[in-house]
């Protein structure tokens, strides 16, 4: 199955984008090749751009506090494992404490590094990071992989409390839904939401189906069109498509 997650709120959209970028930074930074470390640095710059558009620290702290209060209300519920509840609450409190400890604006340590900012400025230009444009960066890319990895960790680690916090929120969100099976007749599916509130939905689709979902949703209705893939312009699938749909809400 291929999983397609679609945010239904701006906050979840930002969290999903950050999760994807942090995952890529951690993957590329763990490799040995200089080009993969270049990709890791580009992802760090993208995180910095997203962080500059919203007050991520306060938004994330508010969401974690809201989840903490909701979970505290579940104490003495016989259907809830007390040990599991305590573990989740402890994880939330740890994340909140570490986010509170981040000094100043998220990523400020990167903005204060003139060398990194000179690279960021050049990488916004197509082909702007060539060796003749940034000889010092070219030198860095030819240093031992262990040195590059250590410095990437130094630049990334101060922002990891944000990653840990958003991971907790998205984990709780992803555990909140129950999948249901549906069929899109003629490749199209519509569901009236009738006041149903959700912050994210997920579509699971067989890998063998040569199509991908195009999703649009508002507070009244959900529309899914399964578009065929291949050469030429995608078009609506002319056969029935079986899929799994899950709504998530915190």
MOMOGI-V611199 format. One record per backbone hydrogen bond with DSSP energy under -1.0 kcal/mol. CO is the residue of the C=O (numbers start at 1). NH is the residue of the N-H. If there is no record, write none. Layout:
co:CO nh:NH
co:CO nh:NH
This chain:
co:2 nh:205
co:4 nh:203
co:6 nh:201
co:9 nh:13
co:10 nh:14
co:11 nh:15
co:12 nh:16
co:13 nh:17
co:14 nh:18
co:15 nh:19
co:16 nh:20
co:17 nh:21
co:18 nh:22
co:19 nh:23
co:20 nh:24
co:21 nh:25
co:22 nh:26
co:23 nh:27
co:24 nh:28
co:25 nh:29
co:26 nh:30
co:28 nh:31
co:33 nh:37
co:34 nh:38
co:35 nh:39
co:36 nh:40
co:37 nh:41
co:38 nh:42
co:39 nh:43
co:40 nh:44
co:41 nh:45
co:42 nh:46
co:43 nh:47
co:44 nh:48
co:45 nh:49
co:46 nh:50
co:47 nh:51
co:48 nh:52
co:50 nh:53
co:54 nh:56
co:55 nh:59
co:56 nh:60
co:57 nh:61
co:58 nh:62
co:59 nh:63
co:60 nh:64
co:61 nh:65
co:62 nh:66
co:63 nh:67
co:64 nh:68
co:65 nh:69
co:66 nh:70
co:67 nh:71
co:68 nh:72
co:69 nh:73
co:71 nh:74
co:72 nh:75
co:74 nh:77
co:77 nh:80
co:81 nh:85
co:82 nh:86
co:83 nh:87
co:84 nh:88
co:85 nh:89
co:86 nh:90
co:87 nh:91
co:88 nh:92
co:89 nh:93
co:90 nh:94
co:91 nh:95
co:92 nh:96
co:93 nh:97
co:94 nh:98
co:95 nh:99
co:96 nh:100
co:97 nh:101
co:99 nh:102
co:105 nh:108
co:107 nh:111
co:108 nh:112
co:110 nh:113
co:113 nh:117
co:114 nh:118
co:115 nh:119
co:116 nh:120
co:117 nh:121
co:118 nh:122
co:119 nh:123
co:122 nh:125
co:125 nh:128
co:130 nh:133
co:130 nh:134
co:134 nh:138
co:135 nh:139
co:136 nh:140
co:137 nh:141
co:139 nh:142
co:140 nh:143
co:144 nh:148
co:145 nh:149
co:146 nh:150
co:147 nh:151
co:148 nh:152
co:149 nh:153
co:150 nh:154
co:151 nh:155
co:152 nh:156
co:153 nh:157
co:156 nh:159
co:157 nh:160
co:159 nh:162
co:159 nh:163
co:160 nh:164
co:161 nh:165
co:162 nh:166
co:163 nh:167
co:164 nh:168
co:165 nh:169
co:166 nh:170
co:167 nh:171
co:168 nh:172
co:169 nh:173
co:170 nh:174
co:171 nh:175
co:173 nh:176
co:180 nh:245
co:182 nh:243
co:184 nh:187
co:184 nh:241
co:185 nh:188
co:187 nh:226
co:189 nh:224
co:191 nh:222
co:193 nh:196
co:199 nh:8
co:200 nh:248
co:201 nh:6
co:202 nh:246
co:203 nh:4
co:204 nh:244
co:205 nh:2
co:206 nh:209
co:209 nh:211
co:210 nh:229
co:212 nh:227
co:214 nh:225
co:216 nh:223
co:220 nh:193
co:221 nh:218
co:222 nh:191
co:223 nh:216
co:224 nh:189
co:225 nh:214
co:226 nh:237
co:227 nh:212
co:235 nh:228
co:241 nh:184
co:243 nh:182
co:244 nh:204
co:245 nh:180
co:246 nh:202
co:248 nh:199
co:248 nh:200
